[in-house]
Every structure is written in structure tokens, then in C-alpha cells.
Amino acid sequence: MSLGMRVKTLRLAKGLTQQKLADMINVSRIYVQAIESNRRKPSMDLLERLAEALDATPADLMRAPCDGGGRMQLEEVLSSGEVEVWYRSRKLSPKDMKRIHRLVETVLEEWDEEEEGDRA
């Protein structure tokens, strides 16, 4: 399920209109519509506001499917530069950034091992 679909599903589950959600996160209804239709990707700040309004976490909204597409999405996010912006916005120490990078590398290695096991 895409980010936009998850946002729409959670919005509807909470009984919110696009306009009400837009008001809650301080954007236009058209922008919410663009996110839900996957024409726009929210910034990390907006993703956090969306998650709060929808009683979710940013990770819940960004959760990748377990069909192998998750690796591609993760690698795309890592190479986009958004991660570095997020690190800076969180004022993470270099030690914390290294921990996160090790965690990501571990996830990628586990996915590689699972793929190899599936092919065997």
C-alpha cells in the first residue's frame, strides 16, 4: 500500500474530510489530495504532522511492503538526501547517526539473506 493510500485509509477511519485534515496540518485541501493520490511526497516535517493528526507514526505512514519493494524504497530514501535533512533537524550526534546507519545496513543485509534463501 502506498503512502497516499495509507494516509487516505487512516483519514477515513478517523472520519476526517480532506479539508479537516488539511486544516489540522496547516496545508491546503488540494495538497492533501495530491498526497493521497501520490502526486506529492510530504516533507519530513509534514509527514510528522500527518502522523500526529492521524494518530500514527511517520514509520507507520512510510511502512514499505514486504514484497521486495521495501528495499528499493529504502535505498531510494537513503540516496535522496532527505535522510541527512532529517538527521540535521533532529540534531543527532555523529554517534547516533552511525547507529542508525548500522541499523539500516543490518536490515539491508537481512533482506539480502532472505532473498538468497527464497531462491534456494
LINFENVEN-V682876 format. One record per run of one state. SS is the DSSP state (h for helix, s for strand, l for the rest). FROM is the first residue (numbers start at 1). TO is the last residue. If there is no record, write none. Layout:
SS_FROM_TO, SS_FROM_TO
This chain:
l_1_2, h_3_13, l_14_17, h_18_25, l_26_28, h_29_36, l_37_43, h_44_53, l_54_57, h_58_62, l_63_68, h_69_80, l_81_81, h_82_90, l_91_93, h_94_119, l_120_120
